[in-house]
Amino acid sequence: MPFPQEQVAWLLANRAKLFRYAFIPQLLVALLFLGFAYRTGRVHSHLLFHGIRTQGTITGFRPVLFRKGSSASSGFSQTVYMPIVEFRAGDRFIHIEEWKASNSDGSVGSLTPVLYDPDDVSFAMMDRGTLNWLPWGPCFAIGLLLSLAALKGFFSCLFRRDPAPN
């Protein structure tokens, strides 16, 4: 079986050349992670950094049926409840439907912290502490690290000095 050994020998012989251009896939994956983080966390990050905290009241729940599988008989289905929250912004009462589901509908009337944008109260969410950073926060951190590594690799490739011949 000389074929895999030849492949490994070629990879080891060209290791420097392969690592020289490793920044390209790093940059592509970093852009994917950063794009996902931007798409899913744009509103949440705005509310976390510029929003105002207030207390709201859960006024009800809207049941949503989630199905996995192609048909109802062979698939898995689960009902989750999207909380509807009422809070006061200035002299108005605002109703929002939270997009993160709760497991049960037993807490109608309970108080919950709310984050909202005072300039546009349609941007509001329940304040869930560290869960506010999911899923976009870790994706942003991974994308940032990968982009910094790719940037370092790019500049290393750009300003690389060839060793002097003997």
C-alpha positions as CSV (number, residue, x, y, z in Angstrom):
1,M,0.0,0.0,0.0
2,P,2.4,2.7,-1.1
3,F,-0.4,5.1,-2.1
4,P,-1.2,6.5,1.4
5,Q,2.5,6.7,2.3
6,E,3.2,8.7,-0.9
7,Q,0.4,11.1,0.1
8,V,1.7,11.5,3.6
9,A,5.3,12.1,2.2
10,W,4.0,14.7,-0.2
11,L,2.1,16.5,2.6
12,L,5.1,16.5,4.8
13,A,7.4,17.7,2.0
14,N,4.9,20.6,1.1
15,R,3.9,21.4,4.7
16,A,5.3,25.0,4.6
17,K,3.4,25.7,1.3
18,L,0.2,24.3,2.7
19,F,0.4,26.3,5.9
20,R,1.3,29.4,4.0
21,Y,-2.2,29.5,2.4
22,A,-4.1,28.1,5.4
23,F,-5.4,31.6,6.1
24,I,-7.8,31.3,3.1
25,P,-10.1,28.6,4.6
26,Q,-9.7,30.2,8.0
27,L,-11.0,33.5,6.6
28,L,-13.9,31.8,4.8
29,V,-15.0,30.0,7.9
30,A,-14.6,33.2,10.0
31,L,-16.9,35.0,7.5
32,L,-19.5,32.3,7.9
33,F,-19.4,32.5,11.7
34,L,-19.4,36.3,11.7
35,G,-22.3,36.4,9.2
36,F,-24.4,34.1,11.3
37,A,-23.6,36.1,14.4
38,Y,-24.6,39.3,12.7
39,R,-27.8,37.8,11.3
40,T,-29.0,36.3,14.6
41,G,-27.6,38.8,17.1
42,R,-28.0,42.2,15.5
43,V,-31.1,43.2,17.4
44,H,-30.1,41.4,20.6
45,S,-26.7,43.1,20.8
46,H,-28.3,46.5,20.1
47,L,-30.7,45.9,23.0
48,L,-28.0,44.6,25.3
49,F,-25.7,47.6,24.7
50,H,-28.2,50.5,24.2
51,G,-31.5,49.2,25.6
52,I,-33.4,50.2,28.7
53,R,-34.4,47.6,31.4
54,T,-37.9,47.6,32.8
55,Q,-40.3,45.1,34.4
56,G,-42.9,43.4,32.3
57,T,-45.8,41.0,33.0
58,I,-46.4,37.8,31.2
59,T,-50.0,38.1,30.0
60,G,-50.3,34.8,28.1
61,F,-48.7,32.2,25.9
62,R,-49.2,31.3,22.3
63,P,-48.8,27.6,21.6
64,V,-46.6,26.6,18.6
65,L,-46.4,23.1,17.3
66,F,-43.0,22.0,16.1
67,R,-42.7,18.9,14.0
68,K,-39.7,16.9,13.0
69,G,-40.1,14.4,10.2
70,S,-41.9,14.3,6.9
71,S,-45.3,13.2,8.1
72,A,-47.3,13.5,11.3
73,S,-47.4,9.8,11.9
74,S,-43.6,9.1,11.6
75,G,-42.3,12.4,12.9
76,F,-41.8,13.8,16.3
77,S,-43.9,16.8,17.4
78,Q,-43.7,19.0,20.4
79,T,-45.8,22.0,21.6
80,V,-43.8,25.0,22.9
81,Y,-45.3,28.2,24.3
82,M,-44.2,31.6,23.2
83,P,-44.7,34.1,26.0
84,I,-46.6,37.3,25.4
85,V,-45.2,40.1,27.6
86,E,-46.7,43.5,28.4
87,F,-44.5,46.3,29.7
88,R,-44.8,50.1,30.1
89,A,-42.7,52.4,28.0
90,G,-43.3,56.0,29.0
91,D,-47.1,56.4,29.0
92,R,-47.8,53.5,26.7
93,F,-48.3,49.8,27.3
94,I,-46.5,47.6,24.8
95,H,-47.2,43.9,24.0
96,I,-44.4,41.8,22.6
97,E,-44.2,38.1,21.8
98,E,-40.9,36.6,22.8
99,W,-39.4,34.3,20.2
100,K,-37.6,32.1,22.7
101,A,-40.0,29.5,23.9
102,S,-40.9,28.5,27.5
103,N,-41.6,24.9,28.4
104,S,-45.0,25.4,30.1
105,D,-47.8,27.9,30.4
106,G,-48.1,28.0,34.2
107,S,-46.6,31.4,34.9
108,V,-49.2,33.9,33.5
109,G,-49.1,37.1,35.5
110,S,-45.5,36.7,36.7
111,L,-43.1,39.6,36.4
112,T,-40.1,39.3,34.0
113,P,-37.3,41.7,33.1
114,V,-37.6,43.3,29.7
115,L,-35.0,45.1,27.5
116,Y,-36.4,47.6,24.9
117,D,-35.1,50.4,22.6
118,P,-36.6,53.7,23.8
119,D,-36.4,55.1,20.2
120,D,-38.3,52.1,18.7
121,V,-40.3,50.1,21.3
122,S,-41.0,47.4,18.7
123,F,-37.4,46.2,19.4
124,A,-37.9,44.5,22.8
125,M,-37.1,41.2,24.4
126,M,-37.3,39.4,27.7
127,D,-34.0,39.7,29.6
128,R,-32.8,36.2,30.1
129,G,-29.3,37.0,31.5
130,T,-26.5,35.0,29.9
131,L,-29.0,33.3,27.5
132,N,-29.3,36.6,25.7
133,W,-25.9,35.9,24.2
134,L,-27.0,32.6,22.6
135,P,-26.4,31.6,19.8
136,W,-24.8,34.6,18.4
137,G,-22.2,35.4,21.1
138,P,-20.1,32.3,20.8
139,C,-20.3,32.4,17.0
140,F,-19.0,36.0,17.1
141,A,-16.1,35.0,19.4
142,I,-15.1,32.0,17.1
143,G,-15.4,34.1,14.0
144,L,-13.3,36.9,15.6
145,L,-10.6,34.5,16.6
146,L,-10.5,32.8,13.2
147,S,-10.4,36.2,11.4
148,L,-7.5,37.4,13.5
149,A,-5.6,34.1,12.8
150,A,-6.4,34.5,9.1
151,L,-5.2,38.1,9.2
152,K,-2.0,37.1,10.8
153,G,-1.5,34.3,8.2
154,F,-2.3,36.8,5.4
155,F,0.4,39.3,6.6
156,S,2.9,36.4,7.2
157,C,2.3,35.3,3.6
158,L,2.5,38.9,2.2
159,F,5.6,39.9,4.1
160,R,7.4,36.6,4.2
161,R,11.1,36.5,3.7
162,D,12.5,33.7,1.6
163,P,15.5,32.1,3.2
164,A,18.8,33.0,1.6
165,P,20.2,30.2,-0.6
166,N,23.4,28.5,0.6
